[in-house]
Amino acid sequence: MRFADRYLAAGGTLAEDGTAHLYWRLLDALGFAPDAEKVAVPWRELGRVDLTPSVLTRRLEGYIEALFDRYA
């Protein structure tokens, strides 16, 4: 969630319309639904056994909730 803030702080510009941010970030997040298992496989191969399906589901749901809190 801090990427956009850091981008702006570094001199970048973003569209002022919050709904545009919500749309594109939500679209990106839903690409990992119903779970983010495809993201976890490479991390598990590097030893991140803590990235269980339930952890990934909670993180994905938390991210989507944060998007609505910030942009909706």
DSSP file (Angstrom, degrees, kcal/mol; ACC not computed):
  #  RESIDUE AA STRUCTURE BP1 BP2  ACC     N-H-->O    O-->H-N    N-H-->O    O-->H-N    TCO  KAPPA ALPHA  PHI   PSI    X-CA   Y-CA   Z-CA
    1    1 A M              0   0    0      0, 0.0     4,-0.4     0, 0.0     3,-0.3   0.000 360.0 360.0 360.0 -21.7    0.0    0.0    0.0
    2    2 A R     >  +     0   0    0      1,-0.2     4,-2.6     2,-0.1     5,-0.3   0.558 360.0  89.1 -86.4  -7.5    2.9    2.3    0.5
    3    3 A F  H  > S+     0   0    0      1,-0.2     4,-2.7     2,-0.2    -1,-0.2   0.933  88.8  46.8 -57.5 -48.6    4.3    2.0   -3.0
    4    4 A A  H  > S+     0   0    0     -3,-0.3     4,-2.4     1,-0.2    -1,-0.2   0.894 112.2  51.3 -62.0 -39.6    2.2    4.9   -4.4
    5    5 A D  H  > S+     0   0    0     -4,-0.4     4,-2.3     1,-0.2    -1,-0.2   0.923 112.6  45.2 -63.0 -44.1    3.2    7.1   -1.5
    6    6 A R  H  X S+     0   0    0     -4,-2.6     4,-1.6     2,-0.2    -2,-0.2   0.879 110.6  54.3 -67.5 -37.6    6.8    6.4   -2.0
    7    7 A Y  H  <>S+     0   0    0     -4,-2.7     5,-2.6    -5,-0.3    -2,-0.2   0.929 111.0  45.4 -61.0 -46.0    6.5    6.9   -5.7
    8    8 A L  H ><5S+     0   0    0     -4,-2.4     3,-1.8     1,-0.2    -2,-0.2   0.906 109.9  54.4 -64.2 -41.8    5.0   10.3   -5.2
    9    9 A A  H 3<5S+     0   0    0     -4,-2.3    -1,-0.2     1,-0.3    -2,-0.2   0.799 104.8  55.3 -62.8 -28.4    7.6   11.2   -2.6
   10   10 A A  T 3<5S-     0   0    0     -4,-1.6    -1,-0.3    -3,-0.2    -2,-0.2   0.414 131.8 -91.8 -85.6   2.1   10.3   10.4   -5.2
   11   11 A G  T < 5S+     0   0    0     -3,-1.8    -3,-0.2     1,-0.3    -2,-0.1   0.463  80.8 137.9 104.9   1.9    8.8   12.9   -7.6
   12   12 A G      < -     0   0    0     -5,-2.6     2,-0.4    -6,-0.2    -1,-0.3  -0.264  42.8-136.0 -74.3 166.8    6.4   10.6   -9.5
   13   13 A T        -     0   0    0     -2,-0.0     2,-0.3     0, 0.0    -1,-0.0  -0.959  17.6-172.8-126.3 146.8    2.9   11.6  -10.5
   14   14 A L        -     0   0    0     -2,-0.4     2,-0.0    -6,-0.0     7,-0.0  -0.898  38.5 -85.9-130.5 160.0   -0.3    9.6  -10.3
   15   15 A A        -     0   0    0     -2,-0.3     6,-0.1     1,-0.1    -1,-0.0  -0.395  33.0-137.4 -61.0 143.6   -3.9   10.2  -11.5
   16   16 A E  S    S+     0   0    0     -2,-0.0     2,-0.7     4,-0.0    -1,-0.1   0.672  77.0  99.5 -79.3 -16.3   -5.8   12.2   -9.0
   17   17 A D    >>  -     0   0    0      1,-0.2     4,-1.2     2,-0.1     3,-0.9  -0.616  58.7-161.4 -77.3 110.4   -8.9   10.0   -9.3
   18   18 A G  H 3> S+     0   0    0     -2,-0.7     4,-2.5     1,-0.2    -1,-0.2   0.796  87.9  63.6 -61.9 -29.4   -9.0    7.5   -6.5
   19   19 A T  H 3> S+     0   0    0      1,-0.2     4,-2.6     2,-0.2    -1,-0.2   0.832  98.6  55.1 -67.0 -29.3  -11.4    5.2   -8.3
   20   20 A A  H <> S+     0   0    0     -3,-0.9     4,-2.2     2,-0.2     5,-0.3   0.914 109.0  47.2 -66.9 -41.9   -8.8    4.7  -11.0
   21   21 A H  H  X S+     0   0    0     -4,-1.2     4,-2.5     2,-0.2     5,-0.3   0.935 113.0  49.1 -62.6 -45.7   -6.3    3.5   -8.4
   22   22 A L  H  X S+     0   0    0     -4,-2.5     4,-2.6     1,-0.2     5,-0.3   0.930 110.9  50.6 -59.6 -46.3   -8.9    1.2   -6.8
   23   23 A Y  H  X S+     0   0    0     -4,-2.6     4,-2.5     1,-0.2    -2,-0.2   0.950 115.1  39.9 -58.0 -53.5   -9.9   -0.3  -10.2
   24   24 A W  H  X S+     0   0    0     -4,-2.2     4,-2.0     1,-0.2    -1,-0.2   0.882 118.2  46.5 -70.3 -38.0   -6.3   -1.1  -11.3
   25   25 A R  H  X S+     0   0    0     -4,-2.5     4,-2.5    -5,-0.3    -1,-0.2   0.892 114.3  48.2 -70.4 -38.2   -5.1   -2.3   -7.9
   26   26 A L  H  X S+     0   0    0     -4,-2.6     4,-2.7    -5,-0.3    -2,-0.2   0.913 110.5  51.5 -67.0 -41.9   -8.2   -4.4   -7.4
   27   27 A L  H  X S+     0   0    0     -4,-2.5     4,-0.7    -5,-0.3    -2,-0.2   0.913 111.8  47.4 -59.7 -43.2   -7.9   -5.9  -10.8
   28   28 A D  H >< S+     0   0    0     -4,-2.0     3,-0.8     1,-0.2     4,-0.3   0.929 112.7  48.5 -63.0 -46.4   -4.3   -6.8  -10.1
   29   29 A A  H >< S+     0   0    0     -4,-2.5     3,-1.9     1,-0.2    -2,-0.2   0.893 106.5  55.9 -63.0 -40.8   -5.2   -8.3   -6.7
   30   30 A L  H >< S+     0   0    0     -4,-2.7     3,-1.2     1,-0.3    -1,-0.2   0.683  90.1  75.0 -69.6 -15.8   -8.1  -10.4   -8.1
   31   31 A G  T << S+     0   0    0     -3,-0.8    -1,-0.3    -4,-0.7    -2,-0.2   0.696  97.8  48.7 -64.5 -17.6   -5.6  -12.0  -10.5
   32   32 A F  T <  S+     0   0    0     -3,-1.9     3,-0.4    -4,-0.3     5,-0.3   0.400  97.0 149.1-101.2  -0.1   -4.4  -13.9   -7.5
   33   33 A A    <   +     0   0    0     -3,-1.2    24,-0.0     1,-0.3    -3,-0.0  -0.480  51.9  29.0 -77.7 151.2   -7.9  -15.0   -6.3
   34   34 A P  S    S-     0   0    0      0, 0.0     2,-0.3     0, 0.0    -1,-0.3  -0.997 137.7 -18.4 -80.3 -10.2   -9.1  -17.3   -4.9
   35   35 A D        -     0   0    0     -3,-0.4     3,-0.3    -5,-0.1    22,-0.1  -0.952  55.7-120.1-147.3 170.6   -5.7  -17.6   -3.3
   36   36 A A    >>  +     0   0    0     -2,-0.3     3,-1.4    17,-0.2     4,-1.4  -0.043  64.9 129.2-102.3  31.5   -2.2  -16.4   -3.9
   37   37 A E  H 3>  +     0   0    0      1,-0.3     4,-1.6    -5,-0.3    -1,-0.2   0.851  66.6  60.7 -56.2 -38.4   -0.7  -19.9   -4.1
   38   38 A K  H 34 S+     0   0    0     -3,-0.3    -1,-0.3     1,-0.2    -2,-0.1   0.776 106.2  48.1 -65.1 -23.5    1.0  -19.2   -7.4
   39   39 A V  H <> S+     0   0    0     -3,-1.4     4,-0.7     1,-0.1    -1,-0.2   0.818 108.6  54.8 -80.2 -32.5    3.0  -16.4   -5.7
   40   40 A A  H  X S+     0   0    0     -4,-1.4     4,-3.0     1,-0.2     5,-0.3   0.790  88.4  75.9 -74.7 -28.9    4.0  -18.6   -2.8
   41   41 A V  H  X S+     0   0    0     -4,-1.6     4,-2.1     1,-0.2    -1,-0.2   0.918  97.9  43.5 -55.0 -51.8    5.6  -21.5   -4.7
   42   42 A P  H  > S+     0   0    0      0, 0.0     4,-0.8     0, 0.0    -1,-0.2   0.888 115.1  50.7 -62.8 -35.3    8.9  -19.7   -5.5
   43   43 A W  H ><>S+     0   0    0     -4,-0.7     5,-2.4     1,-0.2     3,-0.6   0.899 109.0  50.7 -67.4 -39.4    9.1  -18.3   -2.0
   44   44 A R  H ><5S+     0   0    0     -4,-3.0     3,-2.1     1,-0.2    -1,-0.2   0.889 104.3  57.8 -64.3 -37.8    8.5  -21.7   -0.5
   45   45 A E  H 3<5S+     0   0    0     -4,-2.1    -1,-0.2     1,-0.3    -2,-0.2   0.763 105.3  52.2 -63.0 -23.1   11.3  -23.1   -2.7
   46   46 A L  T <<5S-     0   0    0     -4,-0.8    -1,-0.3    -3,-0.6    -2,-0.2   0.318 134.0 -90.1 -94.1   6.7   13.5  -20.5   -1.0
   47   47 A G  T < 5S+     0   0    0     -3,-2.1     2,-1.9     1,-0.1    -3,-0.2   0.480  82.5 135.4 104.4   3.1   12.5  -21.7    2.4
   48   48 A R    > < +     0   0    0     -5,-2.4     3,-1.3     1,-0.2    -1,-0.1  -0.506  14.7 156.8 -84.7  71.9    9.5  -19.6    3.3
   49   49 A V  T 3   +     0   0    0     -2,-1.9    -1,-0.2     1,-0.3    -5,-0.1   0.602  60.1  77.1 -72.7 -11.1    7.4  -22.4    4.6
   50   50 A D  T 3   +     0   0    0     -3,-0.2     2,-2.0     1,-0.2    -1,-0.3   0.621  68.5  92.1 -73.1 -12.5    5.3  -19.9    6.7
   51   51 A L    <   +     0   0    0     -3,-1.3    -1,-0.2   -11,-0.1    -7,-0.1  -0.480  60.3 167.0 -85.2  70.7    3.4  -18.9    3.5
   52   52 A T     >  -     0   0    0     -2,-2.0     4,-2.6     1,-0.1     5,-0.2  -0.338  52.0-103.2 -78.5 163.4    0.6  -21.4    4.0
   53   53 A P  H  > S+     0   0    0      0, 0.0     4,-2.3     0, 0.0   -17,-0.2   0.880 123.1  51.2 -55.5 -38.6   -2.7  -21.1    2.0
   54   54 A S  H  > S+     0   0    0      2,-0.2     4,-2.3     1,-0.2     5,-0.2   0.894 110.0  48.9 -69.1 -37.3   -4.5  -19.7    5.0
   55   55 A V  H  > S+     0   0    0      2,-0.2     4,-2.4     1,-0.2    -1,-0.2   0.927 112.6  48.3 -64.2 -44.4   -1.8  -17.0    5.5
   56   56 A L  H  X S+     0   0    0     -4,-2.6     4,-2.5     2,-0.2    -2,-0.2   0.896 110.8  50.6 -64.2 -40.2   -1.9  -16.1    1.8
   57   57 A T  H  X S+     0   0    0     -4,-2.3     4,-2.6    -5,-0.2     5,-0.2   0.930 111.0  48.6 -63.1 -45.4   -5.7  -15.9    1.8
   58   58 A R  H  X S+     0   0    0     -4,-2.3     4,-2.5     1,-0.2    -2,-0.2   0.902 112.7  48.4 -61.9 -41.2   -5.7  -13.6    4.9
   59   59 A R  H  X S+     0   0    0     -4,-2.4     4,-2.4     2,-0.2    -2,-0.2   0.911 112.2  48.1 -66.9 -41.6   -3.0  -11.3    3.3
   60   60 A L  H  X S+     0   0    0     -4,-2.5     4,-2.3     2,-0.2    -2,-0.2   0.925 114.0  46.6 -64.6 -44.0   -5.0  -11.1    0.0
   61   61 A E  H  X S+     0   0    0     -4,-2.6     4,-2.4     1,-0.2    -2,-0.2   0.900 112.5  50.8 -64.5 -40.1   -8.2  -10.3    1.8
   62   62 A G  H  X S+     0   0    0     -4,-2.5     4,-2.4    -5,-0.2    -2,-0.2   0.889 109.6  50.3 -64.0 -39.6   -6.4   -7.8    4.0
   63   63 A Y  H  X S+     0   0    0     -4,-2.4     4,-2.1     2,-0.2    -2,-0.2   0.924 111.1  48.0 -64.7 -44.5   -4.9   -6.1    1.0
   64   64 A I  H  X S+     0   0    0     -4,-2.3     4,-1.9     1,-0.2    -2,-0.2   0.906 111.7  50.4 -63.9 -41.1   -8.3   -5.9   -0.8
   65   65 A E  H  X S+     0   0    0     -4,-2.4     4,-2.3     1,-0.2    -1,-0.2   0.911 109.2  51.6 -61.6 -42.1   -9.9   -4.5    2.4
   66   66 A A  H  X S+     0   0    0     -4,-2.4     4,-2.1     1,-0.2    -2,-0.2   0.865 106.0  55.7 -63.4 -36.0   -7.1   -1.9    2.6
   67   67 A L  H  X S+     0   0    0     -4,-2.1     4,-2.9     1,-0.2     5,-0.4   0.937 110.0  44.4 -61.4 -46.0   -7.7   -0.9   -1.0
   68   68 A F  H  X S+     0   0    0     -4,-1.9     4,-1.7     1,-0.2    -2,-0.2   0.883 111.9  53.4 -67.4 -37.2  -11.4   -0.2   -0.3
   69   69 A D  H  < S+     0   0    0     -4,-2.3    -1,-0.2     1,-0.2    -2,-0.2   0.890 118.6  35.6 -62.2 -38.6  -10.5    1.7    2.9
   70   70 A R  H  < S+     0   0    0     -4,-2.1    -2,-0.2    -5,-0.2    -1,-0.2   0.883 130.9  23.4 -85.1 -39.9   -8.1    3.9    1.1
   71   71 A Y  H  <        0   0    0     -4,-2.9    -3,-0.2    -5,-0.2   -49,-0.2   0.587 360.0 360.0-109.9 -12.4   -9.7    4.5   -2.3
   72   72 A A     <        0   0    0     -4,-1.7    -1,-0.1    -5,-0.4    -3,-0.1   0.475 360.0 360.0 -95.8 360.0  -13.4    3.9   -1.9
